Amino acid sequence: MYTGDKQKTQDLYHEVQNIAFPKNKSDPLLREWVKPGSNPIIVPEGGINDTKFRDPTTAWHADGHWRLLVGSLEGTSRGMAYVYRSRDFKRWTRVRKPLHSAATGMWECPDFYPVAVDGWQYGLDTSVPSSKHVLKNSLEVGRYRLLHRRRLRWEQGAVRSGRPRQRRAPPAVRLWELLCFQDVL
């Protein structure tokens, strides 16, 4: 699965989800891919912002359905994680309600994965029955300040004397280069 785009107007494109298959499954580098004529297989509908609809997760299979998340933006500030499901990996249907949303800007590259609760030795082993799930996503640069219950926070900029100070950086600098983690317990 990958995000593609289709021209909507002269200067505007809308994003869709496509599929491709390895041309030679025995090639360890998977260098060549075949795109079927059935693309796109997921299109934004029902009021979803079609210019901010991207980054499908790796699909997982459970209860007879494939599922995946797609990141999006509602309005100007609400990040969304939409869930889609399919029985055959060809026809996809959006689940009625998003998995989660928050006023943090566009959600890029959402991911949803299990983590074992019975000790660290199992890690991300999805076969372990007692697991919790983690929703992870990347946020638009400059659109966030998350505070957690334990007062752990991610801030943009540098920290001195427990107070964040904005670092002057060009807008093109990657988000992870702007982050500074501070534990203020």
NUKOLMAR-31927 format. One line per 2 residues: number of its first residue (from 0); their letters; for each residue x negated, y, z of C-alpha. Coordinates in steps of 0.02 Angstrom, whole numbers, plus 50000, padded with zeros to 5 digits. Each point is the difference from the previous one (the first is absolute). Layout:
residues N
NUM = A = X,Y,Z  ...
end
This chain:
residues 185
0 = MY = 50000,50000,50000  49941,50174,49961
2 = TG = 50069,50176,49981  50022,50065,49824
4 = DK = 50078,50157,49936  50121,50049,49864
6 = QK = 50012,50172,49925  50155,50089,50065
8 = TQ = 49973,50171,49923  49853,50080,49912
10 = DL = 49907,50032,50164  50085,49879,50120
12 = YH = 49985,49812,50020  50102,49882,50106
14 = EV = 49920,49853,50088  50056,49820,49978
16 = QN = 49936,49831,50059  49930,49879,49872
18 = IA = 49930,49825,50000  49853,49921,49910
20 = FP = 49935,49821,49994  49821,49938,49979
22 = KN = 49965,49950,49821  49879,49865,50059
24 = KS = 50039,49938,50176  49834,49907,50009
26 = DP = 49899,50160,49974  49932,50037,50176
28 = LL = 49991,50186,49960  50175,50010,49923
30 = RE = 49936,50121,49867  50146,49990,49879
32 = WV = 50184,50025,50037  50163,49980,49904
34 = KP = 50142,50123,50024  50170,49923,49960
36 = GS = 50130,50095,49900  50119,49995,50149
38 = NP = 49906,50145,50085  50046,50099,50097
40 = II = 50073,49877,50125  50040,50127,50138
42 = VP = 50064,50175,49961  50049,50132,50127
44 = EG = 50189,50017,50014  50131,50068,50118
46 = GI = 49920,50169,50030  49822,49940,50028
48 = ND = 49870,50129,49950  49938,49927,49836
50 = TK = 49840,50105,49997  49950,49933,50172
52 = FR = 50033,49812,49989  49841,49898,50003
54 = DP = 49875,49877,50073  50093,49834,50018
56 = TT = 49933,49886,50136  49945,49823,49971
58 = AW = 50162,49902,49996  50036,49869,50133
60 = HA = 50120,49853,49993  50122,49955,50139
62 = DG = 50176,49929,50010  50009,49966,49813
64 = HW = 49960,50181,49951  49847,50096,49947
66 = RL = 49987,50169,50086  49891,50153,49977
68 = LV = 49992,50182,50054  49987,50155,49890
70 = GS = 49948,50169,50070  50101,50156,49963
72 = LE = 50046,50175,50054  50175,50061,50042
74 = GT = 50025,50188,49988  49839,50095,50031
76 = SR = 49935,49914,50156  50078,49830,50044
78 = GM = 49889,49851,49958  50094,49841,49959
80 = AY = 49960,49814,49993  50130,49919,49887
82 = VY = 50021,49810,50003  50038,49905,49840
84 = RS = 50039,49814,49987  50010,49871,49861
86 = RD = 50031,49813,49983  49906,49983,49835
88 = FK = 49870,50142,50004  50084,50074,49845
90 = RW = 50162,50081,50060  49978,50109,50154
92 = TR = 50132,50079,50112  49972,50138,50127
94 = VR = 50052,49956,50177  50136,50119,50060
96 = KP = 49896,50092,50132  49815,50045,49994
98 = LH = 49886,49903,50115  49945,50162,50083
100 = SA = 49983,50186,49968  49924,50152,50085
102 = AT = 49973,50185,49967  49816,49977,49952
104 = GM = 50000,50034,49813  49981,49875,49859
106 = WE = 49959,49822,50055  49860,49931,49894
108 = CP = 49950,49816,49996  50122,49932,50129
110 = DF = 49960,49829,50070  50094,49883,50116
112 = YP = 49911,49851,50076  50013,49879,50147
114 = VA = 49878,50000,50146  49996,49856,50124
116 = VD = 50050,50044,50178  49926,49844,50081
118 = GW = 49819,50054,50001  49876,50072,49879
120 = QY = 49941,49831,49934  50144,49993,49876
122 = GL = 49987,50177,49933  50105,50018,49843
124 = DT = 50046,49816,49985  50178,50007,49931
126 = SV = 50033,49818,50046  49997,50042,50186
128 = PS = 50182,50007,50057  49980,50130,50138
130 = SK = 49947,50156,49909  50042,50184,49993
132 = HV = 49997,50103,49842  49903,50158,49964
134 = LK = 50056,50134,49878  49851,50097,49933
136 = NS = 49997,50141,49874  49892,50144,49945
138 = LE = 50063,50177,50018  49978,50151,49890
140 = VG = 49852,50110,50048  50048,50140,50120
142 = RY = 50177,49935,50027  49984,49914,50167
144 = RL = 49959,50004,50183  50053,49841,50084
146 = LH = 50010,49985,50188  50021,49829,50078
148 = RR = 50064,49945,50170  49826,49977,50068
150 = RL = 49954,50172,49934  49885,49931,49868
152 = RW = 49998,50114,49852  49929,50018,49829
154 = EQ = 49958,50178,49955  49934,50087,49848
156 = GA = 49840,50092,50040  49870,49993,50139
158 = VR = 50027,49994,50188  49917,50106,50134
160 = SG = 50049,50008,50183  50151,49891,49966
162 = RP = 50076,50125,49878  50007,49969,49814
164 = RQ = 49914,50126,49888  50041,50007,49815
166 = RR = 49852,49956,49890  49991,50097,49839
168 = AP = 49993,49871,49863  50048,50005,49817
170 = PA = 50172,49925,49967  49925,49862,49894
172 = VR = 49908,49923,50149  50073,49830,50040
174 = LW = 50115,49983,50149  49887,49878,50093
176 = EL = 49857,50125,49990  50108,50131,50087
178 = LC = 50056,49891,50145  49929,50004,50174
180 = FQ = 50066,49879,50130  50015,50062,50179
182 = DV = 50060,49905,50152  50066,50127,50125
184 = L = 50058,49883,50138
end
